Amino acid sequence: MRLGNETDVAQLLAVSVATIRNYRLRGGGPPYLKLGEGRRGPVRYDLDAAEAWARRNVREHTSHEAK
């Protein structure tokens, strides 16, 4: 498992860190791990899982459902 922080996954997916945070807040984004206890525990992403998430969301046109 290759772990990265929100900056790493944002760069991997070519989106902003704010977008990654919105995905985490609203759900539906790449899976993440909450390490430690409480609110201040670090958030990490499995970079391989983030890549797989991106591949599942490939569309061919605007009315095409994700695979």
C-alpha positions in Angstrom: 0.0 0.0 0.0 1.4 3.4 -1.0 0.0 6.0 1.4 -0.1 9.7 0.6 -1.7 12.8 2.0 -4.3 15.0 0.5 -1.7 17.0 -1.5 -0.3 13.8 -3.0 -3.7 12.5 -4.1 -4.7 15.9 -5.4 -1.6 16.0 -7.6 -2.2 12.4 -8.7 -5.8 13.2 -9.8 -4.9 16.7 -11.1 -7.4 18.5 -8.9 -7.1 21.0 -6.0 -6.7 20.0 -2.4 -10.0 21.8 -1.8 -11.6 19.3 -4.2 -10.2 16.4 -2.3 -11.5 17.9 1.0 -14.9 18.3 -0.6 -14.9 14.7 -1.8 -14.1 13.6 1.8 -16.7 15.8 3.3 -19.5 14.9 0.9 -18.5 11.3 0.2 -18.1 9.8 -3.2 -14.4 10.5 -3.6 -11.4 8.2 -3.3 -11.3 6.1 -0.1 -9.2 7.4 2.7 -7.8 6.3 6.1 -8.2 8.3 9.3 -5.1 7.5 11.4 -4.8 8.2 15.1 -7.6 9.3 17.4 -9.8 12.3 17.4 -10.3 15.0 14.8 -6.7 15.9 14.6 -5.5 12.5 13.4 -3.9 12.5 10.0 -5.9 11.6 6.9 -4.0 9.4 4.4 -5.0 7.9 1.1 -4.0 4.6 -0.5 -2.7 6.0 -3.8 -3.4 2.8 -5.6 -7.0 2.9 -4.5 -7.2 6.6 -5.6 -6.0 5.6 -9.0 -8.6 2.7 -9.2 -11.3 5.2 -8.1 -10.4 7.5 -10.9 -10.5 4.7 -13.4 -14.0 3.7 -12.3 -15.2 7.2 -12.9 -14.1 7.4 -16.6 -16.8 8.6 -18.9 -17.0 8.8 -22.7 -19.5 11.6 -22.9 -21.7 13.7 -20.6 -24.6 11.4 -20.5 -22.5 8.3 -20.0 -22.7 6.6 -16.5 -19.5 5.8 -14.7 -18.3 2.2 -15.1 
